[in-house]
Amino acid sequence: MYEMEKSNLQSYSKYVIHILRPSYVKGFMTTYLQPEVAERILSEESKSVTAAAQVFLDHVCLLDDLGWYQALLDALEAEDYKGLCEALKGWDFQTLESTKLHRVLLDRIEPRFTKMIRPRDLLLHLGDCLRQRECEEILAIENLKGPIAAAERLTDCLKRSDKQNWFKLLKSALYSCDLIDALQLLDPDTESSMSKMDVGDEEEGETVMTVSFQYTEQSDDDDGMLMSSNPLTTSETPPTSATGANSCVGEVQKGGEKRMREEEERGGGGEKSRGEKKMREYQRELAEPVFQGKNTVICAPTGCGKTVVALAICEQHLKVKGKGAKVVFMATKVDVFNQQYKLFQEHFQEKDPDIRIDGLCGNQGDQLSMKVVMENNDIIVLTPQILVNAMAQGEVPSLSCFSLLILDECHNTTGKHPYNIIMTSYLDAKLSTEQNGQHLPQIVGLTASVGIGSFKNQSEAENNICQLCASLDSRIISTIHTNTDELQSYVHTPDKEFFLVQKRHNDPFIRIIHDIMAKIEGLAKTVYNIESLSSIENRDYGSQKYEQWIVDVQKKCRVLQLKDQEEESRVCRALYNYTEHLRKYNDALIINEDARTKDALEYLSSFIQQVKNAGHDETERQLTAYFDGQQGVLRSLSSGGQKENPKLDTLQYILEEQYRQNDETKSVLFVRTRALADALKSWMEESDSLKFLKPGVLIGRGRKSSQLTGSGMTLNSKKGVLDSFKSFDNQSKILIATSVADEGIDIPQCNLVLMYEYVGNVVKMVQVRGRGRAQGSKCILVSDKKDRIDKENHNMEKEKIVERAIRNLQDTPTEMHRKMEVFQRGDKVCRDMVKMVPERPRTEGSYQLLCSKCKKHSCYTDDIRVLQDSHHIVLDPTLFSRARTEPHPKPKGFMGLVKTRKLFCHCGLDWGIVASYLTIQNLPVLKIESFVVKNCVTEQQRYYRKWRDVTFSMKTFELTDIADSWNPLLEDQ
């Protein structure tokens, strides 16, 4: 029965499997296919829709049920597979065949096409060729994973469309959304017609003229600025003044003034300019050793255009290596990755559109196969962890797959940094006798300073530099010697100034907070002898050492064991609450030291209110009562205003004087903490003389929430702050930033860098100072600690030591290479010895996970399953009776999971997330740092920060582990 239908289905299977998405006809599958077959098909679909469709078709062709073929047609009709349905009814696939060339074209351009479109905008115009559920899924993917993932899903849906007019509708949609580049990529013949349309829109008699620009400030990492090009007129002359830096030559078409203005505010980026693109001589000097094929560390000042050098290196390498070239450029931060990836795309789109470029960062590595990206592109821009993961998972079997690796900010190649993991693999391959035949890639490092590690003299500095070069296997340090005059005409080093200010005297706020902290410590001692939990002494209130003491006490509390388990739970929870309140008071003292009493009080008030809102227990009620009892006095003290802090007076004086002398000043104010960044922003906004600055705050993304600043900034919010700061109309004149801005983020107009109690090592000093790039810029350190100013002066001296060390190593290459070989072979011996130590086997047996705050039971390790070697899922639905959940503030997918909710203990501790996987909902995924592991036999307790460190074994997650009845009820807050 149905033999003809089955035969025809097999004959025309290529059309079915490239159009049908089996999950869309799930009702048919559950009716006519066995449950395990349907489950297998759905599981396969998460890996490959086409493969799943083939499995579906194979099993359909085995059916003998009466009416199955009509039911299949009905299911297709119901899911709007009208084109496929009509073809199957008449066994006529000519209409579908007519769209084949369009599918092939879209498939070939997909890697570039998906980076050029805006899925959300296009969906408004594609309703006639996409199903409603497809549109909803694409929007959901964009919300969860971002526009690139959504663009890939949209492209896949279009390639699987059975609508005859989908290609025409797509072109129309691209044109309506002004996605002309994508449209021309899809249909190159569009270019001439677009040009005609543009001409037709011009007003009669209007003349279009060429515009060329001369620039002064060039950056190596500006967002939206083609620093790779150095767009100059043929008669290039370095500008001599900031006011004449951005001048135009020739007449300008209508609207050209606006375009010039936009170009200027981007720091002189020239991606719209058609002037000659060439390297400056000092940039060519930096690149010369690389052009000769040598592994090289390029060390040059921030702002000199090291990315220009990197792009020139890529161009030359691709020409020399030809088809054998495979280049990887790595950036350590996602923000910088986005800037550099955009830069590479824009540069090569103009230089040579045939060069294929793709980029991966963050959880994009979960969405895209590194192997596929590697095979289909000439240049890959990455964050280094992506490459580390790909090597660990076998997607990149060896670094010999690449011909050139470029490591931006290469001074990070130390310790456990991803750069060092990558280079360790490189060196192991190089130094292993059985692998000497490998063709390893050329290595190029970029940095503003090689002054890493601690050193007291030139000899120690040389050793540190040799260690860095050994780690990078680079025998050349390329610096600028010949073309220093040209360099100085483009790169301006800010003048350094120091302001040593007076400390606060007789501050009653400090005295009151000290009294509260002493009372809390006294309460803690009535519960347990906390002095026995930590050996840290001389811990002054309001210091980093006191914070270290709190961390140490909490760590010891986690594994504290008492005979009475209920008493143990009560003591641990109480000590956790006491120390957490002490931590917040300590933070408030630090804020009060650098900002206003008002800001410190608001920080405390925010924390206390959150404790009250969370349904605090008796211990917490007692702790909040301490604050409530002093709140009135503290409020009256905080009304003293900003004059109470001499440090703020000095900062206000500096800013007022700078903007009085130059009202176009752009400033970056570096601070140590997020809380202080917010406090200083509030202070400026409430100050009559400073509110015109319209301060913006730039902080990191953060992993843990903060009582004052939330969970950090998203990439979009960072971009908004930077765009406001960079804008020509001075929306924001000052940027208050933490360490996130000292490396990689370019602000070409900045002419005042303020370091507010912000001092680090030599590398940090060079990077922070390099944020000030305008001519005549200043770098000012404000501190009430003489030792902090002394440290910065010491850093300046150490910078000179590093310069002498570099020069000496360049003059004595034989000695440098000898030291490098000693370091490389010594490190290899250490690594080999570590590998020889047998890995400690994980023990069998049952263990109990206890909440590390309240010591209440959470689950047993027998119920934990490991998914993808990363996610630890609890298959005990009763866990939810011991926990509560809240909607996740940032639901998104990663490695096949979609996190939907946050999971908390009833005591308030964050246990992890609730996620869905495939069709399975409400899976609890735990983070081990929130638990103490108790051996059920010995009752010994241990604390682990990482799952990889645990000593007990766990089973691998299997779909068969999930019972059909799995549908746990979640308890909301």
N, C-alpha and C positions, 0 to 999 in steps of 0.2 A: 504493500500500500504506500502511496506517495513516492514511488520510486522515481518518477519523472521529476518531481519537485526536488527530491534529494540530489539527483544527478545534476540538475540545473544549478542548484545552490552551490554545489562543489565546483561546477564549471565557472560560475560567476562570483566565486568567493572573494576574489581580489577587490571587487566593488563593495561587498558587504563589510569586510573586515576593516576597510579604510574609511568607512562612513559611520558604522554603528558603534555606539558606546553602550555596552551590555547593561550597565547599571540603569540606563534609561528604560529598559524593558524588564525591570526586576520582577514585575508582577507576572509576566509570562514565565520567567525562569522558576519562580517559586511554585507555579502551577504545574509545569511540565518537566522540570528537571529535579533530580535528587538534591536534597539540601546541601550535602557535601560538595556536589558539583557546582551548585550556585555559589557557595562560599569560596570555592577555589577560583571561580571566574572573577568574583569581586576582588579577591586578594590579588589576582594577576593583573587586574585593571589598575591597581595602585602603582604597578611597575611599568606596564605597557598596555595601552588601550587596544592596540592592534592585536597583540598576542592574546589578550582576553577575548576579543571578538572571534579570533580563530578557534579558541577552545569552545566558546559558545556555539559556533557554527558546527564544529565537529560533533558535539553532543546533540544538537538539534537534528542533525542528519541521521541519528540513531533512533529517533522517536518513532513509535508506532501508534501513539494515542490517536483516536479518532478526532479530527478537527483541528489538529495542532497547527497545520499550515495556515488556515484561515485565522486562527488565534494569533499567529505571528504577524500576519498582515494587519490585523486589527490593532495589535499592540504598537506596531510601527506607525500606523495612521494616528493613533491617540497621542503619540509622542512627536507628532509633526514631522515624521520622516516621509513626507509626501513624495519626494523625488524617488527615494529608494523603493517605496511601496509601489509606485506606478511601474517602475522598472521590473520589479518582481512579479507583478501581475501579468505583464505582457512579455516578460523575458526580453525586454528591449533596453539596453544600457547605453545607447548612443548619446543620449542627453548627458548622462554622467561622464561618458568618455570625452565629450567635448570640453569639459572643464579640466581635463587632466594636465594640460600644459600650464594652466594657471596654478594648480596645486604644486607642480614640480618647481615652478618659479618661486612661489612663496616659501617652499621648503628650503630652497637654496639661499635665499636672502634672509631667512628667519633670524640668524644670530645678530645681524645688524638691525633688521627691521624692528625687532622687539625692543631695542634700546631707543628707538626714534619716535615711538607712538605714545599716545595718551589713551589708554583703554577706556577710562571712564567717559571721556568726551566722545570717542568713536561709537560707543554703545548707543548713544542717542540717535545715531543715523543707520544702525545696522539691524534694527528690529525685524526687518523683512527677511533676513537671511540667517538669523540666529534664533534659537528657541528661548522662551522666557526664562527657563531654568538655567540655560547656559549664561544668559546675561546676569542672573542673580549669583551664579557661582563665580563668574569673573569679578564682580564687584566684591564678593566676600573674600576672594583671594587677594585682591588689591588691599583690602582693609587688614588682612592677616599677614600677608607676605610682601606687599609692596607692588608698585606698578610694573616692574620687570616680570615678576611671576604672573601677574594678571595678563600682561601682553603676550606671554608665552601660551597661556591658556586660550586667549582670544585667537591667536594665530592657529592653534591646534583645532579649535572649533571651526574656523573658516576652512581649513584644509579638509575637514571631515563633513563639510556642508554638502547637502544634496540639492541645494537650490541652484538653478542654472545661472541666475544673475548675481551670484555672490561677489564675483570679481568686480563687476561694474559698480555694485553698491559700495564695495570697499574703496574703490578709487574715488567715488563721489564723496564718501565720508572723509577720506584723507584731505580732499580739497576743501570741504566745508570746515574742517577743523584746522585749516592752515598748516597742515603737516606736509609741506611741499617737498622737503628732502625725502621723506618716506615715500611720497607719491612718485617722485622721480626714480627712486630706487626700484619701486615696483614696476614702473612703466617709464623707461628713459625717454620715450617720445613725448612725454608730457612737458619736457623742459621748454621746447620751442613754443608750444601753445601757451604755457604759463607766461613766457616772456611777452608774447603778443598781448595777453590779457593785461599785464603790467603796463605796457606802453599805452594801451587803450584807456587806462585809468588816469594817465597823466593829463594835466591841464594843457590846453593848446598853447603852443609857443614856449613851453617849459623846456629848458636845456639841462641835460644830465651831464655833470662834469665829474672828473676823477678827483678823489680826495686822498692826500697823503699826509702822514703825520710824522713828527719827530718826537721821540720820547726820552725821558731820563730814567725814571724809576723802573727797574725790571726786577721781577720777583721770580722765585723758583717754585711758588706754590699758590698762586692766587686763584681763587675760584672765579671762573668766568673770564680768564685773561690768558691769551695765547703767549705765554712767556717763552715758549719754545721757538718762536719765530724771530724775535728781535726785529720787527718790521721797521725798516729804515729806508730812507731815500738813498739813492746811489751816492750822494755826496754826504756821507754820514760824518757829523761832527758832534762830539759829546757836548751837551748843553752846559752852560756855566752858571745858570741861576735857576732857582725853583720856579720863579715866575714865568720864565720863558721856556719851561720844559715841554709843555704840551701845546705846541703851535701848529697851525695847519698851513699848508702851502697850496695856493690855487683857489679857484672859485668853488663854492659849495652849492650843491643842488638844494631845492626847496626842502626844508626840514633838516638840512645838514647840521645846523647849529645844535639841534637837539642831539643828533648822533655824536657830534664832537663831545658834547657834554657827557653823554653816556660813556664814551671811550675814556674821557679823562677820569671820571669817577671810578673806573675799573683799573686805574693805574697805568693807562697807556697800552692796554691790550690791543693787539692788532689783528684779531682773526677776521675782521671785516675788511681790513686793508689789503690791497693787492701789491704793496711795495715789495722790493727784493727782500728775501729772508736769508740772513747769513749770520754766522757766529761772529761774535766779537773776538778780537785777538787773544784776550786773556782766557776766554772760554775755550778757544782752540788749543791754547797752551795746556789747559787742564785736561783736555781730552786726548792729547797726542799719544801718551803711553797706551791708552786703551785702543786707539786706532792701530797701534803696532801689535795688538793681540795679547797684551800683558794684563794679568790680574792687577787691579789698581784700586787704591783708596784715594778718592778725590776729596781734598780738604780745602774748603773755600768759605768765605764769609757768607752769612745769611743775606739774601737779597742780591747776590751776584748772578743768579740765574743758573744754578746747578741743574735744574730740570732742562734748561736749554741744552746743556751739555749732554744730559742723558738722552734726549731725543735725537741729537746729532749722532750719538754713539749707536743708537738703535738703527737709524737710517743707514749708516756706514756698514754696520754689521749685517743687515739684511741684504745689502748690495754684494758684499764680499762672500757671504755664506750661501746666498741664493736659496734654493729649496730646502737646504739643510738647516736653515735658521729657525730657531724657536726661542723667543725672548720672553723672560719674566721680569717685570718691574714690581717691586714690593714696597708698600708703605705701611708703617707701623700702626697708624690710627685710621679709623673709618672715615673721619672727616677729611684727612689728607688723601686717603684713597679716592674719595669722590672727586676731589679737586684734580688729582693727577689723571684719573681715568678719563674725565671729561677733556682734559688737556690733550691727552694722547689721541682721543677720537677726533677732536677738532683739528689738530695738527696734521694727522695723516689723511683725514678726509680731504684736506686741501692739497697736501703734498703728493699722496698716492692713494686714492680710494681703494685700490685693489689689495692693499695691506689689510689683513683681517685682524681686528682687535676685539678682545672681550675682557671682562673684569669680574672678579668674584671677591666678596668680602662678607664678614659676619655669617648669618645663617643662610646666605645665598649658596654656600657650600652644601647645604642640605637639599637645596632645590635642583641644583645643576651638577652633572657629573663632571668632575675635573678631567677625567679621561677624554670625554667628548669635547670639552672646551679646548683642551690641549691639542687634540687632533685636528680641530677645525679652525685654528687661529695661528697667526704669526707672532703676535704680541699679546701677552696676558698680564693684566694688572691685578695684583693680589694684595690682600693682607697676609702676612707670612703664616699665620696659623692655618689658613686654608691649605697651603702646600704641605705643612706638617701633617695635617689630618689625611690628606690625599696619599702621602707616602705611607702612613701607618695603615691605611685601608687597602693598600696595594694598587690604587688607581694610577699612581705614579711609581712604577717599579724602581726607578733609579733617576738620579739627577742628570744622568747622561742623556735623558730624553730632551734636555734643553741644551742650547748652545751659548746662552748668555743669561746670567742672573745679575740684576741691578738691585742693590739693597739701599733704600733711602734711609737716612738717619742710622747709618751702619755702626755707629758707636755703641748701639744696643746689643751688639753681638757678644754677649757675656752671659754667664750663668745659665738659667733655664729659659732665657728668652727664645722665642721661635726661631729667630735668626741663627742663634747658636746651635739649636737642634738641627737645623738645615745644614749648616756648615760642618757640624760633627759628622753627619752622613757623608758629606763631600770628602772630608779628610780621611774618614775610615776607608772609603773607596780608593782614594789616592794612595794611602799608605799600606793597604793590604796587598801582599805580593800576588795573591791569586786573582786580583782584580785590576792589575796594572794596565790591561788592554783597554779599559774603558776610556771613552772620550768625554772627559768631564767639561762642563760649561766654563766659559770665561766668567770671572767674578769682578764686579765693579761695585765699590761702596761709595756712598755720598754722605758727607757730614760737614758740619760747621766747625767741629772741634774733635780732636782725638785725645783730649786731656782726661781720659777715664781713670777711675780708681784713685787710690790715695798715694801720694808721693811727696817727698820732702825736698828732693833735689833733682837735678837733670838726669842723673844716672837711673834713678827709680822711674822717672817719667819715660825715659827711653825704653825701659823694660816693659812698662805698661803698654806703650805704643806697639812694641814688637809683639806682645801677646795678642793685641787686637789684630794686627796684620797677620799673625800666625793663624788666628781663628778664621780670618777671611782669606787665607792663603794668597795674600797680596804682597808682592815684594816691592811695589812701587807706591810711594806716597806722592801724589801729584798736587803741588801747590803753585801759586803764581809768583814767579820771580822776575821774568822779563817785562811783563806788561802791567806793572804795578801802577803806573801813572794813569793808564786807561781805567783800571779797576777803581781807583780812587775817585775818578770823575763820575762814576756811576754809583758806587757804594759809599754811603756816608756813615761813619762810626759816631754814635752819639757821645757828647761830652758827659762825663760821669760826675755827679755831685752827691754829697752826703748831708743829711740833716739829722743830727743827734738831738732829740727833744727830751724834755723833762718828764719823769714819771708822775702819775697821780700821787697826791699826798692826802692822807687822812680821809680816805673814801669810806663813808659809813655803809655804803652798799656792800663793799667787800667784807666789812666786819659782820654784817647781818648774815650774809651767805655763809661765811666761815662758821658762825654759831649754829646755823641749821645743819651744815655738814657734820659738825662735831656731834650734834644730837643724833643724827642718823647713824653715825659710826657707833655711838654708844648703844643704840637700839640693836644694831647688828651683833654687838658683842654679847648682849643678853641671850641671843639665840645660839650663837656659836663663837668660838674663839677665832675670829677672822685673821688675827695676827699670825696664826699658825698656818694659814693657807698661802701666804706669800712672804718671800724673803726680801722684797723690795723695801728699802728704807729711805728716809729723808724725802718723803713724798709731800711736797708743798701743795696746798690747795691752789687750783688754777694753773697747773703745770702739765706738761706732757707726761712727766714721770708719774703723776697721780693717775692719769688715764691708763698707763701701763700697769699700775698696781690693780686697778679695777679689772682689767682684762685678765690678769693673772689669777685674781680671786675667783672670778666667774669660771675660769677654766678648771680650777681645782674643785669648785662646787659641783661641777657636772659629774664628777666621779666620786664624790663624797659618799661614803657608805656608813650607815648606822644600823644597829641591830633591829630596831623597830622600823619597818618599811614606811608606815604612815608618818612617823616622826621624821624620817629621812626626807620624805616628800615635802612636809611642812617647812623644814629647815631650809632645804634647797630653794624652794620657791620664795621664802622670805628673804634669804640672802641675795637672790637674784633681784628682787624688787628694791632692796636697800641699795645695792651697788648701782643699779640702773638710775635711780634718783641721784646718787652721788655723781654719776657720770654727767648728768644734765646740769647739775649745779657747777661742776667743774668747767663744762663748756661755757656756761653763762659768765663765769669769771674771766675766761679767755676773751669772750666777746666784749665784755665790759672794759678789758684792758686796751682793746684796739678801737672800739666804737663808743657808742653812747650807753649810759645806764639804761635808757629807754629800750634800746635794742636787745640788751641782755635780758631785761625783764619780759619783753614780748616773747623771746625765745622760751623762757621758763614757763610763762603763762600758757603758751601753745602746748607744751608738753603736759602740764598739769591738767589742762582741759581734756586732752586726749585720754589721759588716764581715767578721768572721771567718766567720760563718754563710754569707755570700754567696760563699765560695770565693775569698778575696782573692789577688791576684797578688803578685809579689816586692816591688814597691814598697809595697803595703799591708802585707805581712808586716813590712817594715822599720819602717813607721810604727807599727804596733800594738806592735812590740817596744819602742819608746820608752815607750809607756804602761805596758806590762807591767813594764818595769824599775823604774818608780817607783810601781807600784800599792801595794806594801806600805807605803811611807812615806806615801802619800796616804791609805790606809785608817787608819793610826794617827792622822794629823792630823784626819781627819773624825770620830773618836770623841770629840773635844772637846766636842760637843754645841752647843746653841743659844746658850750664853752667849758663844761666841766672836764673835758679831756684835752690836755695840751697837744696830744698827737693830732687830733682832728683840727685844732687851731692851725697847726703847721701845715697840714695838708690843704686846708682852705686857703691859707696865704699863698702857697705855691700855685694852686689852680687859679686864683684870682689874678695874680701877677702875670702868669703865663697868658691868660686869655685877654688881659688888658693890653699886653704888648702885641698879641696876635690873635684876633678873634676867630681866625680860621684854624686854630690849633686842633689837632686830633690827638687824644691821649688814650693810653692803655694803663690801667691801674691793676697791678698784680697783687693778689692777696692769697693767704694760705688755705682758707676754708670757704666752703659754700655759704655757711651761716654768716661769715663776715662780709662776703660779697653782697648778700641781700641787705645786711645792716647798713653798709656804706651807700648802697643805692637809695634806701629809704632816707638816710641822712641828707644826701644831695637833693633829693626831690622835695624835701621839707625845708631846705635852706633857701632863703630869698636870693642870696647872691650866687647860688650854684645850680638852681633848678633849671636854668636855661641850658645846662649841659645835656639834659635828657639822657641820663645814663642807661646803658644796656648791660646786662649780666651774661657772661659766658662761662658756663661750668660744664663738667663732664656728665656723661649719661648716668653713671652711678649704678650700683647693684642693690644697694640697700637704701630704704627710704630714710629721709631725714625729717626731723620734726619741723624744721624751718623751711627747707628748700625743696621738699618733695623728693622725687626719685631721680632728679637730674634733668637734663635737657635732651630732647630728641634732636635728630639731625635737622629736621625741618625748622625747629625753633632756633637752633644755632644759626642756621642760614638766614633766618629772618633778622636776628640781632646783628649779624655781620653785614647784611645788606643795608640795614638802617645806618650802621656806623660808616660804611663805605660810601654811602650815597652823597651825591654832589650838593644836595640841598640841606645838608647838615641836620638830618633828622636826629642823629645822636652824635655828640661830640666827644664822649668818653665811654670806654669799654672797661668794665670791672670784670676781671678774669682770674680764674684759678690756673693751675699748671696746664690745663688743657690747651691754653693759647700760647705757651712758651715754645712749642715745637710744631712747625708745619703750617700754621695759619698765617696767611700773608695779609698785612695791612699797610699798603704802600704809602698812604698819606700820613701815617702816624709820625708825629714829631716830638712827642713827650711820653716817655716810659717812666711810670712811677712804681717803685717796688716798696710795698707797704709791709714792713717786717718780713720781706720775702727774699731769702738768701738760700742758695743751694751750693752745688759744686761748680767747677770750672765750666763744664759743658752747659749747665743750666744758665750760668751767667752770660755766656756767649750767645745762647739762644734768646734769652730775655732781652738782652741789649739789642739784638738784631731785629726786634719788633719795631724799633724806631728807625725808619728808613728814609725819612725826608731829610733834605739838606738842613743843617743847623739844628738837628734834633738833640734832645737831652735825655739822660737816664738818671733818675734821682732815687736814692734809697732813703726812706724815712724810717727811723727806728729810735726807741728809747733805750736800746741795749748797745752799749759800746762794743761788746764782744761780737755782736752781729755785724757792725760796721767794720770791725777789725777783720772779720772773716771775709767780707767782700773785698777789702783791700788785699788780703792774702790771696784771694782768687785771682785778682788782677796780676799779682806777682807770679802766680803759678801759670797763668796764661803765657807770660813771657818765657817762663821755663819750658813750657810745651813747644813754643815756637823755636827756641834754641835746640831743643831735643830733636824736633823734626828736621831742622837744617843739618844737624850733625849726622843723623841717620841717613839722610840723602847724600851726604858727603862721604859716608863710609858704608856703602852698600854691602860689602863682603861681611862685615861684622854684623850688620842688621840681619842678613840672610842666615848667618850662623846661629844667632839667637832664635830666630824664627823656627829653624829646624829643631833646635833643642826643645822649644816649647811644644811644637807639634808632636814630636815623638814621645815626649814626657806625658802629654795629655793622652796620647793614644795608649800608652802603657797603662795609665790609670783606668781608662775606659775598659780595656781588655781585662784588667783585674776585677773590675766590678762585674763584668759579664761572667767571669769564671765562678763567682759566688753563686751557689745554687739558690734559686728563688724559693722562698719559704712557702711550703704548700699550705693551701687554705684548709682549715680544719672542718670536719663534718660535725654536726651537732646542732642543737637548737639554742637559739639566742633570742633574747627579748629586747625590743627597742623601747626605751623609756624617754619621755619628753625631758630634754636637758634642763628645762626650767622648773617644772613641778614634779618630775620623776614619776608621773603617772604612766601606766601601760599604754603603749600605742599598738604594737603588733609583734608577731614572731617572725623570725627570718625564714621559717619554713613557708610562709605565705608570700615571700618576696620573689618576684621574677625580674630578670634583667632583659630589657629590650634593646637591641642594637648595641650592646656593650656599653650603654650610656644611661638608660632610664630605668629606675628601680620602682617597679609597680607592685602595690600590695593587693593581693587577690582575696582579701578578707573584707566582705562588705560591712561587717560590724565595726570596722575602723571609724566609719562615719558617725557612729553613736558616741565616739570618744573625741570627736572633732566637730568643728563648724566650718562653713565655707562662705566665701563672699565672691561676687562676680569679679573676674580678673580685670584690673584696670587697663591692661594692654594685651587682649587676647590675640594670639598669633600662632602660626605653625612652625615647628622645627623638627627636622628628621622624621617626618611622617606623623608626628603628634600635633594636636591642636590644643593648646592650653585654654581652658574656659573659665576656671575659677581658682581662687586661692584657698589653701587649706591651712587651718589654724587649730592649735590645741585650745581647749576651753580656758586655759590660763593666758592665752593671747599669743603664744609663741608661734611663729611662722613655720609650718611643717613642710610646705612645698606647694604643689599645685594639683588641680584636678584636670584631667585631659581626656580627649577622645582619640581613638586610634582606629583607622578604617571605619567600620560601622559600630564600634564598641564605644559606649559613652561612660562617663563618670569613673575613670580610672585614677586612683590616687597615686601620685608620683612623689616620692619623698626625697628630701635632701638630708644627707646623713649628719651634717653639722648641727642639726636641730635635735639630735638624739644622743643618748648614752646607750651603749650596747652592753647588756648584762648576760653573762653565761648562765644558762638555766641550771647547770650542774654545780659549778664552783661558786656561782653568784658574784664572781668578779666583774667589775664594771670598767669599761674603757670608752674613750671618746676619740672619734675620728673626724677630721675635717673634710676628707675626700673619700668617696666610695672606693677608689682604687687602693686605699690603704687598709681596708678591712681585712681581717685574717680568717674570716669564715666564708664558706662556699654558699653560692646561691644558684638556683636553677634558671635556665634560659626561658624566656617567655615564649609560649606556644599558643596559637589561637584555640587549640583544643583545651587549654587550661580554663578558658572562660565558659562558665556554665550558661546554658540557654536562659536560665532565670536571672542572670546578672542584670540587676537594675536597682542598685542601692539608692536609698533615699538620702538626700543631702540635707544637712541641717544648716540653715542660714543663720547669720548673726542675729 
